[in-house]
């Protein structure tokens, strides 16, 4: 559990009693690859913090095409934030890609932590701000960069994922078909 406490402590210092209280409000679980943590149409009840492994969030459109929204590896948070915050059914699936140890923080316990340790509201606000900035940057990249430039940014941002995530999911993340991605990657390797 040290990893989640370190993650929080990078933004806001914690006392030993606060650390204990946080740990009392979280749950650690191990999941095998291909486990669904959340499905579209459900109300999201947890935020997930990845201790180890890889998790992704994605949507499936009407043509049954997956669109990867986010990857989370060690030390990253993931969830269906629309559903978690609104407590309405979400439109994301959250799947374990590689066997993972995940810390679960329920919405109810997060609210308790806010009341009991008010500085955690600051931590989660900063986390949301960083997430908003990253999503805005990704949207702008998708509008203005070529597929090769988006792939290069992906490689720089997620170097550990290149070897551990299926190519079709990387293709989905950068917004191209698997076939186009394969040809583009071959072209880049020849350069």
Secondary structure, DSSP 4 states (H G I P E B T S, - for coil): -HHHHHHHHTTS---HHHHHHHHHT-EEEEE-TT-EEE-TTSBP-EEEEEEEEEEEEEEE-TTS-EEEEEEE-TT-EE--HHHHHH-SB-S-EEEEEEEEEEEEEEHHHHHHHHHHSTHHHHHHHHHHHHHHHHHHHHHHHHHHS-HHHHHHHHHHH-TTTTTTS-HHHHHHHHT--HHHHHHHHHHHHH-
